[in-house]
Amino acid sequence: MRTKITAIISSLSLIGVLFSAPPVLNVYVIPFDNIKNDVAIGWLSDAFAEMVNAELTEQDRIYLKGKEDLEEIMTTRSLLLQQRPGTKNLLVLGKFERSLDKISISVQLIDISSWDELGNRKMRGDYNDVTGLNRLLTESINMMMTPYLPKVEETPYPTLTEGKRMRTPPSYGEKAIEVSSAIDEAIIALEKELDISIGARGEDDPTEAREEDGEWVLDLSKDSYEDSRPENEFNTSIMVDVLGNLMSNPYQVKLDRPQFNYDPDNRKEFQISLPVNYKLKASIIKEMLESLPYSGIKQDGSLTVFYFNRDKYNFPKDVSDNIQLGKYRAIPVIQLLNESGDPVAILVDTPDHKIHGMTSERLVFRPFRSFSPLIDFTVGGWSMQVSLETVDIPVEYKFNMKVGAANNISRVSLKFVPENELHSFLSKLL
């Protein structure tokens, strides 16, 4: 009899706990529609979706879903009937287009169960002001979502979903495994710490001072933030690939045909004008936004700064060394070549005074100071910053050259040479 009463009480308690769980809100966020299929701003499609995700991540009891989840529930509508009573399923449907330097964004909030429109917002901002667009979009999302956020009723029972919001609700079996594993790991870590503190394992705490030959030494290189974290290896491998592309080949160059005009003061020479336009490749920012889970982003006019912290990344020594030594910096070198592929004139765009002092007796050599790097890196003990300047640098290189030599020009070549290799590269040509 007592066993039956206990079972009944346990069942009632479990039912009370289950019904005390707050309602669930599933929000489906998919890439925004690029109405005009404008390739130059195509990266905003995923960027706007990420902005919405980042804003909704701050809300408790919201489960974020993506494109694949939407396709699944659209294919199998019966999944809606298997959800907890009171569950809402909302779709954020966005589209955008550009007109000159303005971006127009339209967002709808759709109830998936009935396809009713629950709200819509339109906004307009500057293409070069990503921060402003982010603010307009997140404010609009908050206004539309507020009426539908789950409200928790006070009950004498604890809720099952209190705390930090999760992207996908874990099953009770998964939670039990996580709790059990966490307890086991905590016990092992505690035993190790206790053993180290009493010297049972014969190990010294690397963060504590130790005696070496009568000298007390504190090793600062053993600070925890310098240690590589195994869980960051996946993000780190992606970061190394992306940064490799940024450092080796970030620029898009447009070369126009050189213009030859006789020098009015010396008819034996041409005044040559060579127009060149430098800018970052359009895919650079898109790759940064889509490939890497950055820790923060700051936008100021045409300058965009990405922040990466050690909580998500390890900073390999070779990458840190390349940044600190400036090995990623490159200088444009233009060669005007004859039919044999030999240079008859070399133009180099650098502020280096030593390079400006170089001369040549067999070809025309002209240094300039017009190009400015559009990408920069900063690395510290805890974080890394990547700065990108999304502007065009139009340059017109003007110089004089003898008519006979100029008539031999058949091809123009532009190459970015690492700054630390520039002197040796030019020495071989001059």
BELFEN-V467323 format. One record per residue. N is the residue number from 0. NEAR is the number of other C-alpha atoms within 12 Angstrom. Layout:
n=N near=NEAR
n=N near=NEAR
//
This chain:
n=0 near=7
n=1 near=8
n=2 near=9
n=3 near=10
n=4 near=11
n=5 near=12
n=6 near=13
n=7 near=14
n=8 near=14
n=9 near=14
n=10 near=14
n=11 near=15
n=12 near=17
n=13 near=18
n=14 near=16
n=15 near=18
n=16 near=19
n=17 near=21
n=18 near=24
n=19 near=23
n=20 near=28
n=21 near=30
n=22 near=29
n=23 near=34
n=24 near=37
n=25 near=41
n=26 near=39
n=27 near=39
n=28 near=42
n=29 near=31
n=30 near=32
n=31 near=35
n=32 near=29
n=33 near=27
n=34 near=22
n=35 near=17
n=36 near=17
n=37 near=18
n=38 near=16
n=39 near=19
n=40 near=32
n=41 near=28
n=42 near=28
n=43 near=40
n=44 near=33
n=45 near=30
n=46 near=37
n=47 near=41
n=48 near=38
n=49 near=32
n=50 near=37
n=51 near=39
n=52 near=30
n=53 near=26
n=54 near=25
n=55 near=36
n=56 near=24
n=57 near=20
n=58 near=29
n=59 near=26
n=60 near=33
n=61 near=38
n=62 near=34
n=63 near=36
n=64 near=32
n=65 near=28
n=66 near=21
n=67 near=15
n=68 near=24
n=69 near=28
n=70 near=18
n=71 near=16
n=72 near=25
n=73 near=19
n=74 near=12
n=75 near=13
n=76 near=18
n=77 near=12
n=78 near=19
n=79 near=24
n=80 near=15
n=81 near=12
n=82 near=19
n=83 near=19
n=84 near=16
n=85 near=21
n=86 near=28
n=87 near=29
n=88 near=41
n=89 near=37
n=90 near=43
n=91 near=46
n=92 near=37
n=93 near=37
n=94 near=33
n=95 near=38
n=96 near=31
n=97 near=25
n=98 near=17
n=99 near=13
n=100 near=15
n=101 near=20
n=102 near=33
n=103 near=29
n=104 near=36
n=105 near=29
n=106 near=38
n=107 near=34
n=108 near=32
n=109 near=27
n=110 near=25
n=111 near=28
n=112 near=24
n=113 near=14
n=114 near=17
n=115 near=15
n=116 near=19
n=117 near=26
n=118 near=27
n=119 near=25
n=120 near=28
n=121 near=25
n=122 near=27
n=123 near=27
n=124 near=26
n=125 near=25
n=126 near=28
n=127 near=25
n=128 near=23
n=129 near=32
n=130 near=26
n=131 near=23
n=132 near=31
n=133 near=33
n=134 near=23
n=135 near=29
n=136 near=41
n=137 near=31
n=138 near=22
n=139 near=30
n=140 near=40
n=141 near=29
n=142 near=21
n=143 near=26
n=144 near=34
n=145 near=20
n=146 near=14
n=147 near=28
n=148 near=28
n=149 near=26
n=150 near=20
n=151 near=20
n=152 near=14
n=153 near=12
n=154 near=14
n=155 near=12
n=156 near=20
n=157 near=20
n=158 near=22
n=159 near=26
n=160 near=28
n=161 near=21
n=162 near=14
n=163 near=16
n=164 near=22
n=165 near=22
n=166 near=26
n=167 near=22
n=168 near=25
n=169 near=16
n=170 near=12
n=171 near=13
n=172 near=11
n=173 near=13
n=174 near=15
n=175 near=13
n=176 near=14
n=177 near=16
n=178 near=14
n=179 near=14
n=180 near=14
n=181 near=14
n=182 near=14
n=183 near=14
n=184 near=14
n=185 near=15
n=186 near=14
n=187 near=14
n=188 near=14
n=189 near=14
n=190 near=17
n=191 near=20
n=192 near=19
n=193 near=18
n=194 near=17
n=195 near=18
n=196 near=17
n=197 near=14
n=198 near=14
n=199 near=13
n=200 near=14
n=201 near=13
n=202 near=17
n=203 near=21
n=204 near=21
n=205 near=19
n=206 near=18
n=207 near=18
n=208 near=15
n=209 near=16
n=210 near=13
n=211 near=10
n=212 near=7
n=213 near=7
n=214 near=9
n=215 near=11
n=216 near=15
n=217 near=17
n=218 near=18
n=219 near=15
n=220 near=14
n=221 near=15
n=222 near=16
n=223 near=17
n=224 near=21
n=225 near=23
n=226 near=23
n=227 near=21
n=228 near=19
n=229 near=15
n=230 near=15
n=231 near=22
n=232 near=19
n=233 near=18
n=234 near=27
n=235 near=30
n=236 near=22
n=237 near=24
n=238 near=33
n=239 near=27
n=240 near=19
n=241 near=28
n=242 near=37
n=243 near=21
n=244 near=22
n=245 near=32
n=246 near=33
n=247 near=23
n=248 near=27
n=249 near=31
n=250 near=35
n=251 near=26
n=252 near=26
n=253 near=22
n=254 near=23
n=255 near=20
n=256 near=19
n=257 near=25
n=258 near=21
n=259 near=21
n=260 near=24
n=261 near=20
n=262 near=19
n=263 near=11
n=264 near=11
n=265 near=14
n=266 near=15
n=267 near=18
n=268 near=21
n=269 near=25
n=270 near=24
n=271 near=29
n=272 near=24
n=273 near=28
n=274 near=23
n=275 near=30
n=276 near=25
n=277 near=32
n=278 near=28
n=279 near=32
n=280 near=27
n=281 near=25
n=282 near=26
n=283 near=34
n=284 near=38
n=285 near=25
n=286 near=27
n=287 near=37
n=288 near=31
n=289 near=25
n=290 near=25
n=291 near=32
n=292 near=28
n=293 near=30
n=294 near=24
n=295 near=23
n=296 near=29
n=297 near=24
n=298 near=26
n=299 near=20
n=300 near=19
n=301 near=24
n=302 near=24
n=303 near=30
n=304 near=31
n=305 near=32
n=306 near=30
n=307 near=34
n=308 near=30
n=309 near=31
n=310 near=27
n=311 near=29
n=312 near=33
n=313 near=35
n=314 near=37
n=315 near=26
n=316 near=18
n=317 near=17
n=318 near=29
n=319 near=25
n=320 near=17
n=321 near=25
n=322 near=27
n=323 near=19
n=324 near=18
n=325 near=23
n=326 near=24
n=327 near=34
n=328 near=30
n=329 near=30
n=330 near=38
n=331 near=37
n=332 near=35
n=333 near=34
n=334 near=31
n=335 near=35
n=336 near=26
n=337 near=21
n=338 near=14
n=339 near=12
n=340 near=16
n=341 near=22
n=342 near=32
n=343 near=35
n=344 near=40
n=345 near=36
n=346 near=45
n=347 near=39
n=348 near=35
n=349 near=30
n=350 near=19
n=351 near=19
n=352 near=14
n=353 near=15
n=354 near=30
n=355 near=21
n=356 near=18
n=357 near=24
n=358 near=22
n=359 near=22
n=360 near=11
n=361 near=14
n=362 near=24
n=363 near=27
n=364 near=31
n=365 near=31
n=366 near=31
n=367 near=27
n=368 near=21
n=369 near=23
n=370 near=30
n=371 near=26
n=372 near=32
n=373 near=33
n=374 near=36
n=375 near=30
n=376 near=32
n=377 near=28
n=378 near=28
n=379 near=23
n=380 near=25
n=381 near=24
n=382 near=25
n=383 near=33
n=384 near=30
n=385 near=38
n=386 near=30
n=387 near=35
n=388 near=32
n=389 near=31
n=390 near=23
n=391 near=22
n=392 near=22
n=393 near=20
n=394 near=24
n=395 near=25
n=396 near=30
n=397 near=23
n=398 near=28
n=399 near=29
n=400 near=31
n=401 near=25
n=402 near=21
n=403 near=14
n=404 near=24
n=405 near=32
n=406 near=24
n=407 near=21
n=408 near=29
n=409 near=21
n=410 near=24
n=411 near=30
n=412 near=30
n=413 near=29
n=414 near=27
n=415 near=32
n=416 near=26
n=417 near=25
n=418 near=29
n=419 near=20
n=420 near=20
n=421 near=28
n=422 near=25
n=423 near=16
n=424 near=21
n=425 near=35
n=426 near=17
n=427 near=12
n=428 near=26
n=429 near=24
//
